[in-house]
Amino acid sequence: MTPTPTRTSAASRNAAARRAALHWVGVHALAVAASLFFVLPFVFVLLTALMSDSQALTRDLWPHTWEWGNFRTVWETPGFLTWWRNTLLYAGLGTVLAVGSSIPVAYALAKFRFRGRNAMMLLVIAAMMLPPQVVIVPMYLFWARQLDLSGSLWPLIIPFAFGNPFTIFLLRQFLLTIPREYTEAARIDGCGEFRAMVRIVLPMAKPGIAAVSLFHFFYCWNDYFGPQIYASENPGAWTLSYGLESFKGAHQTDWNLTMAATVLVMAPVILVFFFAQRAFIEGVTLTGVKG
C-alpha cells in the first residue's frame, strides 16, 4: 500500500522542521560559545578587580567581599588623572585632526577625475602598508632635534593634521557608494565643490565618518608604541596605555589593583563602542571592511 500524498507531504514538512530546528540550535550554540570566548576574559578581569589583596593571589574566581574601593584607590594614584587627561587629549584631538584633514583628500580621490589619481591612491595604500617602526628613527630625530618636542605628545598629534592613510582609504571607499548625481545636481544649482561636499555629501557620509572616527579613537586610546618613544622621559606626558605598564610594575603582587586599573582603562572604549555600535557597524559594512 503506497502512502497517500497527504501523509508524504506531512512527513516532508516534519523532516524540514526538524532540520530547521537542528540548524537553529547549532548556529546559536556556536554563537553562545563564541560570545563566552570573548566575554569571559573581561568577566575574569572585573571579578579579580573586586577581590581583596589576599584573595587575588588565590585560585578563587568569585570575590568573598566586593572591594569597590579598589577603583577609588587606583583613581587616586598619583599621576592616574594626568594619564587620563593626556589620553583624552591624544585620542580626541588626534581623531578630530585626522578625520578633518582626511575628508577633503578622500572626497577628491572619490569624486574628481584627474591625471595621476590612481597613482595617488596607490601612494595612500603604500603608506598604509609602511610600518611605523621603519621611519621612527628619522621622525624622532626631526621632532627631538629640530623642533625640541620630545617628552610630549605633540609629535604624535601634529602629523594627524596632514591626513591619515587608513582614514583616507576608508572614507574614499565610503564616498564611492554615494551616487555622483547628487553632486552634479548641486553643481547645476550653483554649489561649488566645497559647498557640495559640506552640504550634500558629508551629511550622507555620517556612518562612514563615525566608523573611521571610532577606528582612529580606539587606535590613539590603545597606542603604546608612540607614547613610549616620544613621552617616556616625561611622566607628565604619559598616556593610560604607557602608564598602566608603570602601574603594574609598582603593584606586582596587587593583582586586584592592576585589574581595577585595567578596567578603568578599558571602560571608556567599551562605552563608546556600545553607544555608537550601530553607526560603526553600518559604516564598516558600507566601506567594505570585512573581518
C-alpha positions in Angstrom: 0.0 0.0 0.0 1.6 3.3 -1.1 1.4 6.3 1.2 -1.0 9.0 0.3 0.3 12.3 -0.9 -1.1 14.0 2.3 1.0 11.7 4.6 4.1 12.2 2.4 3.8 16.0 2.4 3.3 15.9 6.2 6.4 13.8 6.7 8.4 16.1 4.5 7.3 19.1 6.4 8.2 17.4 9.7 11.6 16.5 8.5 12.2 20.0 7.2 11.1 21.4 10.6 13.5 19.1 12.4 16.4 20.1 10.1 15.5 23.8 10.7 15.4 23.3 14.5 18.7 21.5 14.5 20.2 24.2 12.3 18.9 26.9 14.7 20.3 25.1 17.7 23.7 24.5 16.1 24.1 28.1 14.9 23.0 29.6 18.3 25.2 27.1 20.2 28.2 28.3 18.2 27.2 32.0 18.7 26.9 31.4 22.5 30.3 29.7 22.6 32.0 32.5 20.6 30.3 35.1 22.9 31.6 33.3 26.0 35.1 33.1 24.5 35.2 36.9 24.2 33.2 37.8 27.3 34.8 35.5 29.9 38.2 37.3 30.0 36.5 40.6 30.7 34.4 38.9 33.5 37.6 37.4 35.0 39.3 40.9 35.0 36.3 42.5 36.6 35.9 39.9 39.3 39.6 40.0 40.1 39.4 43.8 40.4 36.7 43.4 43.1 38.8 41.0 45.2 40.8 41.7 48.3 44.6 41.8 48.3 44.9 38.3 49.8 42.1 36.7 47.7 43.6 38.0 44.4 46.6 35.7 45.0 44.4 32.6 45.4 42.6 30.4 42.8 39.2 31.7 43.8 37.2 33.0 40.9 34.4 34.7 42.9 35.1 37.6 45.4 34.3 36.8 49.0 33.8 40.5 49.6 33.2 43.1 46.9 36.0 45.6 47.2 34.7 48.5 45.2 37.3 50.7 46.9 39.9 49.2 44.7 38.7 51.5 41.8 39.0 54.5 44.1 42.5 53.5 45.2 43.6 53.3 41.5 41.8 56.6 40.6 43.6 58.4 43.5 47.0 57.0 42.5 49.4 59.9 41.8 49.5 60.5 38.0 46.5 58.5 37.0 44.3 61.5 36.3 47.2 63.0 34.3 47.3 59.9 32.2 43.6 60.1 31.7 43.8 63.8 30.6 46.7 63.1 28.3 44.9 60.1 26.7 41.8 62.2 26.1 43.9 64.9 24.5 45.7 62.5 22.3 42.7 60.4 21.3 40.2 63.3 21.0 42.3 65.9 19.3 44.1 63.3 17.1 40.8 62.0 15.9 39.4 65.4 15.0 42.6 66.4 13.2 42.9 63.1 11.3 39.3 62.9 10.2 39.0 66.6 9.4 42.1 66.6 7.2 41.3 63.3 5.5 37.8 64.2 4.4 38.9 66.6 1.6 41.5 64.2 0.3 39.1 61.3 0.3 36.5 63.4 -1.4 38.9 64.4 -4.2 40.0 60.8 -4.7 36.4 59.6 -4.9 34.7 62.3 -6.9 37.3 64.0 -9.0 38.7 62.8 -12.3 42.3 64.0 -12.8 45.6 62.6 -14.1 47.5 60.7 -11.5 44.5 59.9 -9.3 45.3 56.2 -9.4 48.9 56.8 -8.6 47.9 58.9 -5.6 45.6 56.1 -4.4 48.5 53.6 -4.7 50.6 56.0 -2.7 47.9 56.1 0.1 47.8 52.3 0.1 51.6 52.1 0.2 51.6 54.5 3.2 49.1 52.2 4.9 51.4 49.2 4.5 54.5 51.0 5.8 55.2 50.0 9.4 55.8 53.0 11.7 58.9 51.3 13.0 60.6 51.9 9.6 60.5 55.7 9.9 60.7 56.1 13.6 64.4 57.0 13.8 64.3 59.9 11.3 61.0 61.1 12.7 62.3 61.0 16.2 65.4 63.0 15.2 63.2 65.5 13.5 60.8 66.1 16.4 63.5 65.9 19.1 66.5 67.6 17.4 64.8 70.1 15.1 61.6 71.1 16.9 62.6 70.0 20.5 59.2 68.4 21.2 60.4 65.2 22.7 58.8 64.5 26.1 55.4 65.5 24.9 52.5 64.0 22.8 52.7 66.7 20.1 54.9 64.6 17.8 52.0 62.1 17.7 49.2 64.6 17.4 50.5 67.2 14.9 51.1 64.7 12.0 47.4 63.9 12.0 46.6 67.4 10.8 48.1 66.3 7.5 45.8 63.3 7.0 46.0 59.6 7.8 46.3 57.0 5.1 44.0 54.5 6.7 41.3 57.1 7.3 41.6 58.4 3.8 41.3 55.0 2.3 38.1 54.1 4.3 36.5 57.4 3.7 37.2 57.2 0.0 35.6 53.7 -0.2 32.5 55.0 1.6 32.2 58.1 -0.6 32.3 55.9 -3.7 29.0 54.5 -2.6 27.3 57.9 -2.8 26.0 58.5 -6.4 27.6 61.3 -8.4 24.2 62.5 -9.4 23.8 64.3 -6.0 27.0 66.4 -6.5 26.1 67.0 -10.2 22.7 68.3 -9.2 24.3 70.5 -6.6 26.7 72.0 -9.2 23.7 72.7 -11.5 22.1 74.6 -8.6 25.2 76.7 -8.3 27.1 75.0 -5.5 30.8 75.0 -5.6 32.8 71.8 -4.8 33.4 72.7 -1.2 29.8 73.6 -0.6 28.6 70.5 -2.3 30.9 68.4 -0.1 29.8 70.1 3.1 26.1 70.5 2.4 25.4 67.4 0.3 28.0 64.6 0.7 29.1 64.8 4.3 25.5 64.5 5.8 25.1 61.4 3.7 28.5 60.1 4.8 27.9 60.2 8.6 28.1 56.4 9.1 31.4 56.3 7.3 32.8 59.3 9.2 31.6 57.7 12.5 33.3 54.4 11.7 36.7 55.9 10.8 36.4 58.2 13.8 35.9 55.3 16.1 38.7 53.4 14.5 41.1 56.3 15.0 39.9 57.0 18.5 40.5 53.4 19.5 43.9 53.4 17.9 45.0 56.5 19.8 43.5 55.3 23.1 45.4 52.0 22.9 48.6 53.3 21.4 51.6 52.2 23.4 54.4 52.5 20.9 54.1 56.2 20.2 54.0 57.4 23.8 56.8 55.1 24.7 59.1 56.7 22.0 58.2 60.3 22.5 56.9 60.7 26.0 58.7 58.1 28.2 61.2 60.6 29.6 58.4 62.9 30.9 55.9 61.2 33.3 53.6 64.2 33.0 53.0 63.3 29.3 52.3 59.6 29.8 49.1 58.1 28.5 47.0 55.4 30.1 48.5 52.6 27.9 52.0 53.5 28.9 51.1 54.5 32.5 49.4 51.2 33.0 52.7 49.4 32.5 54.3 51.5 35.1 51.4 50.9 37.5 51.7 47.2 37.0 55.4 47.3 37.8 54.7 49.2 41.0 52.0 46.8 42.1 53.4 43.4 41.0 51.6 41.4 43.8 48.5 43.6 43.9 46.6 41.9 41.1 43.3 43.3 42.2 44.6 46.9 41.8 46.2 46.0 38.5 42.9 44.6 37.2 41.0 47.6 38.6 43.3 49.9 36.6 42.8 47.7 33.5 39.0 48.0 33.9 39.3 51.8 34.2 41.4 51.9 31.0 39.0 49.7 29.0 35.7 51.2 30.3 35.6 54.3 28.0 36.4 52.3 24.9 33.7 49.8 25.7 31.1 52.5 26.5 31.9 54.5 23.3 31.5 51.4 21.2 28.3 50.3 23.0 26.6 53.6 22.3 28.0 54.0 18.7 27.9 50.4 17.6 25.0 50.9 15.1 26.8 53.7 13.2 30.1 51.8 13.5 28.7 48.6 12.0 26.9 50.4 9.2 30.0 52.4 8.3 32.2 49.4 8.4 29.8 47.4 6.2 29.5 50.2 3.6 33.2 50.9 3.5 33.9 47.3 2.5 36.0 46.3 5.6 35.3 42.7 6.4 36.6 40.6 9.2 
